[in-house]
């Protein structure tokens, strides 16, 4: 792929321009597009590499930085989110719901890191405007459908972690050809599933107990509303098993899931 086909562009979101990594294949004719939705750590080099991989397979890859809007860009930087993830990993997810335990653990930290956590934690846990960010993604679909290098109506999505939940949320609010989830949260409320108009593929790690605790609700909703839904649970894989920069990376599961997503898109786009 030509290096000139990769770079940062911006489109109009609900609260202002959304900075986005665009990777286009070398083919001159219009191609299907995939919206690649980042993890809670934001638009990282890893997500850009995922976009590049899709472009190499012939897709227009579009990876919005949902945290580039005013109010989030200053707080949810990769370094700030990384500090919170390290803190929660050390403390443990179970104890994160105990304010006294959180405050006690934070009191042991250096002042600068403590101030960072005090600024970022409230945003990261309950302060992310997911409904508004979903509308940013809806506008991304509109933007792509209007581009002459994209096959109109042939837009799919994929998301990881935070982005996995946003991927299926997008599919509940916009017309997509397909939606793939990597260990993302269910739509909220779960009844939004009835608005799905495309097939959905879910990839989960068997050891990801927090996300998996609510998968039965997703399956029930898919059955209730008669939706096209595939699900794969990978043994010995945890949360974020697809991200090679994380310690939870599982090469075998990641390789299999990548092939499953490509086959899933081929089927959906042929319909």
SERO-4910 file (N, C-alpha, C, O; in steps of 0.05 Angstrom, whole numbers):
BEGIN
 pado doro    nc1    nc2    nc3   cac1   cac2   cac3    cc1    cc2    cc3    oc1    oc2    oc3
  Unk    A     17    -24      0      0      0      0     18     25      0     38     26     15
  Unk    A     11     44    -16     26     69    -17     25     84      9      3     86     21
  Unk    A     48     95     18     48    110     43     29    134     42     19    143     63
  Unk    A     25    145     18      8    168     16    -21    162     21    -38    180     24
  Unk    A    -28    136     23    -55    127     28    -61    126     58    -83    117     66
  Unk    A    -42    133     75    -46    132    103    -42    159    116    -24    174    107
  Unk    A    -58    166    135    -54    192    149    -78    200    165    -98    186    166
  Unk    A    -76    223    178    -97    233    195   -115    252    179   -105    271    166
  Unk    A   -141    248    181   -160    266    170   -180    274    192   -178    263    214
  Unk    A   -198    291    186   -218    299    206   -245    300    192   -248    308    169
  Unk    A   -266    293    207   -293    296    198   -309    309    220   -301    310    243
  Unk    A   -332    320    213   -348    334    233   -364    315    251   -382    301    241
  Unk    A   -358    315    276   -372    300    296   -393    317    310   -398    339    302
  Unk    A   -405    306    330   -427    320    344   -416    344    359   -430    364    362
  Unk    A   -392    342    370   -381    364    386   -357    378    374   -343    393    387
  Unk    A   -353    373    348   -330    385    334   -316    364    317   -325    342    315
  Unk    A   -293    372    305   -279    354    287   -268    330    303   -259    332    325
  Unk    A   -270    306    290   -260    281    301   -235    274    285   -236    267    261
  Unk    A   -212    274    299   -187    266    286   -188    236    281   -195    220    299
  Unk    A   -181    228    257   -185    200    248   -161    190    232   -151    205    214
  Unk    A   -153    166    237   -132    153    221   -145    139    197   -162    122    201
  Unk    A   -137    147    173   -148    135    149   -127    119    134   -105    130    129
  Unk    A   -133     95    128   -115     78    112   -130     67     88   -150     53     91
  Unk    A   -121     74     64   -135     66     40   -118     46     24    -94     48     23
  Unk    A   -132     26     12   -117      7     -6   -108     21    -31   -117     43    -38
  Unk    A    -90      8    -45    -80     19    -70    -99     18    -93    -96     33   -112
  Unk    A   -120      2    -91   -140      0   -112   -154     27   -117   -160     42    -98
  Unk    A   -158     34   -142   -170     59   -149   -201     59   -148   -213     80   -143
  Unk    A   -212     35   -152   -242     34   -151   -252     36   -122   -237     30   -104
  Unk    A   -277     44   -119   -289     46    -92   -288     19    -78   -292     -2    -90
  Unk    A   -283     20    -52   -280     -5    -36   -298     -4    -12   -306     18     -3
  Unk    A   -305    -27      0   -319    -26     26   -302    -13     47   -277    -12     45
  Unk    A   -314     -3     67   -300     11     89   -305     -3    116   -327    -13    121
  Unk    A   -285     -3    133   -288    -13    160   -281      9    180   -260     21    178
  Unk    A   -299     14    198   -294     33    220   -281     17    243   -293     -1    254
  Unk    A   -256     25    249   -241     11    270   -242     27    295   -232     50    296
  Unk    A   -254     16    316   -259     32    341   -240     24    363   -239      0    370
  Unk    A   -226     43    374   -204     38    392   -212     28    420   -236     30    427
  Unk    A   -193     18    434   -196     11    462   -198     35    480   -197     58    470
  Unk    A   -200     30    506   -203     52    525   -177     69    526   -178     91    536
  Unk    A   -155     58    516   -130     73    516   -128     92    492   -108    106    490
  Unk    A   -148     92    475   -149    112    454   -137    102    428   -131     78    424
  Unk    A   -133    121    409   -122    115    383    -92    111    384    -77    130    382
  Unk    A    -84     86    389    -56     79    392    -43     70    366    -57     67    346
  Unk    A    -17     66    366     -4     54    343    -14     27    337    -15     19    313
  Unk    A    -22     12    357    -33    -15    353    -58    -13    336    -61    -28    317
  Unk    A    -76      5    342   -101      8    327    -95     17    299   -109      8    280
  Unk    A    -76     34    296    -68     43    269    -58     19    252    -63     16    229
  Unk    A    -43      1    266    -33    -23    252    -57    -41    244    -56    -53    222
  Unk    A    -77    -43    261   -101    -59    254   -114    -47    229   -122    -61    211
  Unk    A   -116    -20    229   -128     -7    205   -111    -13    180   -122    -18    159
  Unk    A    -85    -12    183    -67    -18    160    -72    -46    150    -72    -51    126
  Unk    A    -76    -65    168    -81    -93    160   -107    -95    144   -108   -110    125
  Unk    A   -127    -81    152   -152    -81    137   -148    -69    109   -158    -79     89
  Unk    A   -132    -47    108   -127    -34     82   -112    -53     63   -117    -54     39
  Unk    A    -94    -69     75    -79    -88     59    -98   -110     48    -91   -124     29
  Unk    A   -121   -114     61   -140   -134     52   -161   -121     33   -180   -134     25
  Unk    A   -157    -96     26   -175    -83      6   -197    -65     18   -214    -56      3
  Unk    A   -196    -61     44   -217    -44     57   -206    -15     60   -182    -11     64
  Unk    A   -224      4     58   -218     31     68   -221     30     98   -243     25    108
  Unk    A   -199     34    113   -200     32    142   -201     60    154   -185     77    147
  Unk    A   -219     64    172   -226     90    184   -226     87    214   -245     75    225
  Unk    A   -206     98    228   -204     94    257   -206    120    271   -186    134    275
  Unk    A   -230    128    279   -234    154    293   -221    154    321   -222    133    335
  Unk    A   -210    176    329   -202    180    356   -225    193    371   -229    217    370
  Unk    A   -241    177    384   -265    187    397   -259    205    421   -276    219    431
  Unk    A   -234    204    430   -226    221    452   -212    246    443   -200    260    459
  Unk    A   -215    253    417   -202    277    407   -220    302    411   -211    324    405
  Unk    A   -244    298    420   -262    321    423   -254    338    448   -241    327    466
  Unk    A   -260    364    448   -254    381    471   -267    369    496   -290    360    496
  Unk    A   -252    370    518   -262    360    544   -252    332    549   -248    324    573
  Unk    A   -247    316    528   -236    289    532   -207    288    523   -191    274    536
  Unk    A   -200    303    503   -173    302    492   -152    310    513   -130    299    514
  Unk    A   -159    328    531   -140    337    551   -138    318    574   -118    318    589
  Unk    A   -158    301    578   -159    283    601   -151    254    594   -135    242    607
  Unk    A   -164    244    573   -160    216    566   -137    212    546   -141    202    524
  Unk    A   -114    221    554    -90    216    538    -81    188    542    -87    176    563
  Unk    A    -67    176    523    -57    148    528    -41    145    553    -44    124    567
  Unk    A    -25    165    561     -9    162    585    -26    163    610    -22    149    629
  Unk    A    -47    181    610    -65    183    633    -81    157    636    -84    147    658
  Unk    A    -92    147    614   -108    123    615    -90     99    623    -98     82    639
  Unk    A    -65     99    613    -47     78    621    -41     78    651    -39     57    663
  Unk    A    -39    102    663    -35    104    692    -58     92    707    -55     79    728
  Unk    A    -83     98    697   -107     87    710   -108     57    707   -115     43    726
  Unk    A   -101     47    684   -102     18    679    -82      3    697    -87    -18    707
  Unk    A    -59     15    701    -38      4    719    -49      4    747    -45    -16    762
  Unk    A    -61     25    755    -72     28    782    -94      7    787    -94     -7    808
  Unk    A   -113      4    768   -135    -15    772   -124    -44    771   -135    -61    785
  Unk    A   -104    -49    755    -93    -76    754    -80    -83    780    -82   -106    790
  Unk    A    -66    -64    792    -53    -69    818    -73    -72    840    -70    -90    857
  Unk    A    -94    -55    841   -114    -56    862   -133    -79    858   -141    -92    878
  Unk    A   -140    -86    833   -159   -107    827   -186    -96    822   -195    -77    835
  Unk    A   -200   -107    801   -226    -97    793   -246    -98    816   -263    -80    819
  Unk    A   -245   -119    832   -265   -122    853   -263    -99    874   -283    -89    883
  Unk    A   -239    -91    880   -235    -70    900   -240    -42    888   -243    -23    904
  Unk    A   -241    -39    862   -246    -13    850   -274     -3    857   -279     21    855
  Unk    A   -292    -21    864   -319    -12    872   -321     -4    901   -342      3    911
  Unk    A   -299     -5    915   -298      2    944   -283     29    946   -259     30    945
  Unk    A   -298     51    949   -285     78    951   -264     80    972   -243     93    968
  Unk    A   -268     67    994   -248     69   1016   -222     55   1008   -200     66   1013
  Unk    A   -224     33    994   -200     19    985   -185     35    964   -161     36    963
  Unk    A   -201     48    946   -189     65    925   -174     88    937   -151     94    930
  Unk    A   -187    102    956   -174    125    969   -149    117    985   -129    131    985
  Unk    A   -151     94    998   -128     85   1014   -104     79    996    -81     86   1002
  Unk    A   -110     66    973    -88     59    954    -77     84    941    -52     86    937
  Unk    A    -94    103    935    -84    128    922    -67    145    942    -49    159    933
  Unk    A    -73    143    968    -58    158    987    -29    149    989    -12    164   1000
  Unk    A    -23    125    979      4    115    980     21    124    956     45    119    954
  Unk    A      8    137    937     21    144    912     35    172    914     27    188    930
  Unk    A     55    177    896     66    204    895     44    224    887     25    217    873
  Unk    A     48    249    895     27    269    891     19    273    862     -4    275    856
  Unk    A     39    274    844     33    279    816     16    257    805     -3    262    790
  Unk    A     23    232    811      7    210    800    -21    209    813    -41    203    800
  Unk    A    -22    216    839    -48    217    853    -66    238    840    -90    233    836
  Unk    A    -55    261    833    -71    282    821    -81    273    793   -103    280    785
  Unk    A    -64    259    778    -72    249    752    -96    230    755   -116    232    740
  Unk    A    -94    211    774   -116    192    778   -141    206    787   -163    199    778
  Unk    A   -139    226    804   -163    240    813   -177    255    790   -201    259    791
  Unk    A   -161    263    770   -173    278    747   -185    258    727   -205    264    714
  Unk    A   -172    235    724   -180    217    702   -200    196    710   -218    190    695
  Unk    A   -198    186    735   -217    165    743   -246    172    740   -261    155    730
  Unk    A   -255    196    748   -284    202    746   -293    202    717   -317    196    711
  Unk    A   -276    210    698   -283    210    670   -284    182    659   -302    174    645
  Unk    A   -263    167    666   -261    140    654   -282    121    665   -292    104    650
  Unk    A   -290    124    690   -310    107    701   -336    123    706   -342    131    729
  Unk    A   -351    126    685   -377    139    687   -380    166    674   -402    176    671
  Unk    A   -357    178    665   -359    204    654   -355    205    623   -355    227    612
  Unk    A   -352    182    611   -349    182    582   -377    184    569   -394    168    575
  Unk    A   -381    204    552   -408    208    540   -413    189    517   -412    197    494
  Unk    A   -419    164    524   -421    143    503   -443    149    483   -439    142    459
  Unk    A   -465    160    492   -487    165    473   -478    186    452   -483    183    428
  Unk    A   -464    206    461   -454    227    443   -432    216    425   -431    222    401
  Unk    A   -415    199    436   -394    187    420   -405    168    399   -395    165    377
  Unk    A   -427    155    406   -441    138    386   -450    155    363   -449    146    340
  Unk    A   -460    179    368   -468    197    347   -444    206    330   -447    210    306
  Unk    A   -421    208    342   -397    214    326   -392    191    306   -384    196    283
  Unk    A   -396    166    315   -393    143    297   -414    142    276   -409    135    253
  Unk    A   -439    150    283   -460    151    263   -452    171    241   -456    166    217
  Unk    A   -441    194    249   -432    213    229   -408    203    213   -404    211    190
  Unk    A   -392    185    225   -370    172    209   -382    155    187   -371    155    165
  Unk    A   -404    141    192   -417    125    172   -427    143    149   -423    138    126
  Unk    A   -439    166    157   -449    185    137   -426    196    120   -428    198     96
  Unk    A   -404    202    134   -380    213    120   -370    193    100   -364    200     77
  Unk    A   -367    168    108   -356    148     90   -374    142     66   -365    139     44
  Unk    A   -400    141     71   -419    137     49   -418    159     28   -426    155      6
  Unk    A   -408    182     36   -407    205     17   -381    207      2   -378    224    -16
  Unk    A   -362    189      8   -336    190     -5   -336    174    -31   -347    152    -32
  Unk    A   -324    185    -52   -324    170    -77   -305    146    -77   -307    130    -96
  Unk    A   -288    143    -57   -270    120    -56   -282     97    -39   -269     77    -34
  Unk    A   -307    101    -30   -320     81    -13   -345     72    -27   -360     87    -40
  Unk    A   -350     45    -26   -375     34    -37   -398     41    -17   -399     31      5
  Unk    A   -415     58    -26   -437     67     -9   -454     43      0   -461     26    -16
  Unk    A   -460     43     26   -476     21     37   -460     -3     45   -471    -23     55
  Unk    A   -434     -3     39   -416    -26     46   -398    -17     69   -373    -18     66
  Unk    A   -409     -9     91   -394     -1    114   -397    -21    136   -419    -29    143
  Unk    A   -375    -30    148   -375    -49    170   -360    -36    193   -346    -16    190
  Unk    A   -362    -48    217   -348    -38    240   -335    -60    255   -343    -83    254
  Unk    A   -314    -53    270   -301    -71    289   -291    -54    313   -282    -32    309
  Unk    A   -293    -65    337   -284    -50    360   -272    -69    381   -279    -93    382
  Unk    A   -255    -58    397   -240    -73    417   -244    -61    445   -240    -37    449
  Unk    A   -251    -78    464   -254    -69    492   -276    -47    492   -299    -52    484
  Unk    A   -270    -23    501   -288      0    499   -300      2    471   -324      6    468
  Unk    A   -283     -1    451   -292      1    423   -310    -22    415   -326    -19    396
  Unk    A   -307    -45    428   -325    -68    422   -354    -61    429   -372    -66    414
  Unk    A   -357    -49    452   -384    -39    460   -394    -18    441   -418    -17    435
  Unk    A   -376      0    433   -384     21    415   -391     10    387   -408     22    373
  Unk    A   -378    -11    379   -384    -23    353   -412    -33    351   -426    -28    331
  Unk    A   -421    -48    371   -449    -57    371   -469    -35    376   -491    -35    366
  Unk    A   -461    -15    392   -478      8    396   -482     23    369   -505     31    363
  Unk    A   -461     26    354   -463     38    328   -483     23    310   -499     35    297
  Unk    A   -481     -4    311   -498    -20    294   -528    -18    302   -546    -23    286
  Unk    A   -533    -10    327   -560     -6    337   -571     22    329   -595     27    331
  Unk    A   -553     39    319   -561     67    313   -557     75    284   -566     97    276
  Unk    A   -543     59    268   -537     66    240   -540     41    223   -539     18    233
  Unk    A   -543     45    197   -545     23    179   -517     14    170   -503     28    156
  Unk    A   -509    -10    180   -483    -21    173   -488    -47    158   -510    -58    158
  Unk    A   -467    -57    145   -468    -83    132   -460   -105    151   -469   -128    147
  Unk    A   -445    -99    172   -437   -119    192   -423   -105    215   -414    -82    212
  Unk    A   -424   -118    238   -411   -106    262   -396   -129    277   -408   -149    283
  Unk    A   -371   -124    283   -355   -144    298   -347   -132    325   -341   -108    328
  Unk    A   -348   -149    345   -342   -141    373   -319   -158    383   -318   -182    379
  Unk    A   -299   -145    395   -279   -159    410   -282   -151    439   -276   -128    447
  Unk    A   -291   -170    455   -294   -167    485   -305   -140    493   -293   -126    510
  Unk    A   -327   -132    481   -340   -107    488   -365   -111    505   -376   -132    505
  Unk    A   -373    -89    518   -397    -91    535   -422    -92    517   -421    -83    494
  Unk    A   -443   -102    529   -469   -103    515   -481    -75    510   -473    -56    525
  Unk    A   -498    -72    491   -513    -47    488   -529    -41    514   -538    -60    527
  Unk    A   -532    -16    520   -547     -9    544   -568     13    536   -560     34    527
  Unk    A   -593      7    539   -605    -18    550   -603    -41    529   -600    -35    505
  Unk    A   -604    -65    538   -601    -88    521   -622    -90    499   -618   -102    478
  Unk    A   -645    -77    504   -666    -77    484   -659    -62    458   -673    -65    438
  Unk    A   -637    -47    458   -628    -34    433   -622    -55    412   -622    -48    388
  Unk    A   -617    -80    420   -611   -101    401   -633   -104    379   -628   -111    357
  Unk    A   -658    -97    387   -680   -100    367   -676    -82    343   -689    -86    322
  Unk    A   -659    -61    345   -655    -42    323   -632    -51    305   -627    -37    285
  Unk    A   -619    -72    311   -598    -82    293   -609    -89    266   -629   -102    263
  Unk    A   -595    -80    245   -603    -87    218   -581   -101    203   -582   -103    178
  Unk    A   -561   -111    217   -538   -124    205   -529   -148    221   -536   -150    245
  Unk    A   -514   -167    210   -503   -189    225   -482   -178    245   -469   -158    241
  Unk    A   -479   -193    267   -460   -186    289   -443   -210    295   -453   -233    297
  Unk    A   -417   -206    298   -398   -226    306   -385   -218    333   -375   -195    335
  Unk    A   -386   -235    353   -374   -229    378   -351   -248    384   -354   -272    383
  Unk    A   -328   -236    391   -304   -252    399   -297   -246    428   -294   -223    436
  Unk    A   -295   -267    444   -291   -264    473   -270   -283    483   -267   -305    473
  Unk    A   -256   -275    504   -237   -293    517   -250   -307    540   -265   -294    556
  Unk    A   -246   -333    543   -259   -348    564   -252   -339    592   -268   -343    610
  Unk    A   -228   -327    595   -220   -318    621   -228   -289    628   -221   -278    649
  Unk    A   -243   -277    610   -252   -249    613   -278   -249    629   -300   -244    618
  Unk    A   -276   -253    655   -300   -258    671   -318   -234    673   -343   -237    675
  Unk    A   -307   -210    674   -324   -186    676   -342   -182    653   -366   -177    656
  Unk    A   -331   -184    628   -348   -181    604   -366   -205    601   -390   -202    594
  Unk    A   -356   -229    605   -372   -253    600   -395   -257    620   -414   -272    614
  Unk    A   -394   -243    642   -416   -246    662   -443   -238    651   -464   -245    661
  Unk    A   -443   -222    629   -468   -212    618   -474   -222    589   -492   -212    576
  Unk    A   -458   -241    580   -462   -251    553   -488   -265    550   -500   -265    528
  Unk    A   -498   -278    572   -524   -291    570   -546   -272    562   -565   -279    548
  Unk    A   -544   -247    572   -564   -227    566   -563   -219    536   -584   -215    524
  Unk    A   -539   -218    525   -536   -211    497   -547   -234    480   -562   -229    460
  Unk    A   -541   -258    487   -551   -281    471   -582   -282    472   -595   -287    452
  Unk    A   -593   -278    496   -622   -278    499   -635   -257    482   -655   -262    469
  Unk    A   -623   -233    481   -634   -211    465   -632   -218    435   -651   -212    420
  Unk    A   -610   -229    427   -607   -237    399   -628   -258    391   -639   -256    369
  Unk    A   -633   -276    409   -654   -297    403   -682   -284    403   -698   -289    386
  Unk    A   -687   -268    423   -713   -255    426   -720   -238    401   -743   -239    391
  Unk    A   -701   -223    391   -706   -206    368   -697   -218    341   -698   -204    320
  Unk    A   -690   -244    342   -684   -259    318   -663   -246    300   -667   -241    277
  Unk    A   -640   -241    312   -618   -227    298   -597   -247    289   -594   -269    300
  Unk    A   -582   -239    269   -560   -255    257   -536   -251    276   -523   -230    275
  Unk    A   -529   -271    292   -509   -268    312   -490   -293    313   -500   -315    317
  Unk    A   -464   -288    310   -444   -309    314   -428   -301    339   -423   -278    344
  Unk    A   -420   -322    354   -404   -317    378   -382   -338    380   -387   -362    376
  Unk    A   -358   -329    387   -336   -347    392   -323   -340    419   -317   -317    424
  Unk    A   -320   -360    436   -306   -357    462   -280   -373    460   -281   -397    455
  Unk    A   -258   -359    464   -232   -372    461   -221   -382    487   -216   -366    506
  Unk    A   -217   -408    490   -206   -419    515   -178   -408    520   -163   -402    502
  Unk    A   -172   -405    546   -146   -395    555   -139   -367    546   -116   -358    548
  Unk    A   -159   -352    537   -154   -324    529   -169   -306    548   -191   -312    557
  Unk    A   -157   -283    554   -169   -264    571   -178   -239    556   -179   -239    532
  Unk    A   -184   -218    571   -191   -192    559   -167   -181    543   -144   -185    551
  Unk    A   -173   -168    521   -152   -156    504   -133   -176    492   -109   -170    488
  Unk    A   -143   -200    486   -125   -221    475   -115   -214    447    -96   -227    438
  Unk    A   -128   -195    434   -120   -189    406    -97   -168    405    -84   -166    384
  Unk    A    -92   -154    427    -72   -132    426    -44   -143    434    -39   -150    457
  Unk    A    -27   -143    414      0   -154    419     17   -137    437     39   -146    445
  Unk    A      9   -113    443     24    -96    461     17   -100    491     29    -88    508
  Unk    A     -4   -116    496    -13   -121    523     -3   -148    533      0   -166    516
  Unk    A      0   -152    559      9   -178    569    -12   -200    565     -5   -224    566
  Unk    A    -37   -193    561    -58   -213    557    -60   -224    528    -76   -241    522
  Unk    A    -42   -214    511    -42   -222    483    -40   -253    480    -24   -266    493
  Unk    A    -58   -264    464    -58   -293    458    -55   -296    428    -75   -292    413
  Unk    A    -32   -304    419    -26   -304    390    -45   -323    375    -56   -315    354
  Unk    A    -50   -346    385    -67   -366    371    -96   -355    369   -108   -357    348
  Unk    A   -106   -345    391   -134   -334    391   -136   -310    372   -155   -307    358
  Unk    A   -115   -292    373   -116   -268    357   -115   -275    327   -130   -264    311
  Unk    A    -99   -295    320    -97   -303    292   -123   -315    282   -133   -309    260
  Unk    A   -135   -332    299   -161   -345    291   -183   -324    289   -199   -325    270
  Unk    A   -184   -305    308   -205   -285    308   -203   -267    284   -223   -259    272
  Unk    A   -178   -260    276   -174   -243    252   -185   -257    228   -199   -244    212
  Unk    A   -179   -282    224   -190   -297    201   -221   -298    202   -234   -297    182
  Unk    A   -232   -302    226   -261   -303    229   -274   -277    221   -295   -277    208
  Unk    A   -262   -255    229   -273   -228    222   -273   -224    192   -292   -215    180
  Unk    A   -251   -231    179   -249   -228    150   -270   -244    135   -283   -235    117
  Unk    A   -273   -269    144   -294   -287    131   -322   -276    137   -339   -277    119
  Unk    A   -326   -266    161   -352   -255    168   -359   -231    151   -382   -229    141
  Unk    A   -340   -213    146   -345   -190    129   -350   -199    101   -368   -187     87
  Unk    A   -336   -218     91   -340   -228     63   -368   -238     60   -382   -231     40
  Unk    A   -378   -253     79   -405   -263     78   -425   -241     79   -444   -240     63
  Unk    A   -422   -222     98   -441   -201    102   -442   -182     78   -464   -173     69
  Unk    A   -419   -176     67   -418   -157     44   -428   -169     18   -436   -155      0
  Unk    A   -429   -195     17   -439   -209     -7   -470   -211     -7   -482   -217    -27
  Unk    A   -482   -206     16   -511   -208     19   -526   -187      2   -550   -186      2
***
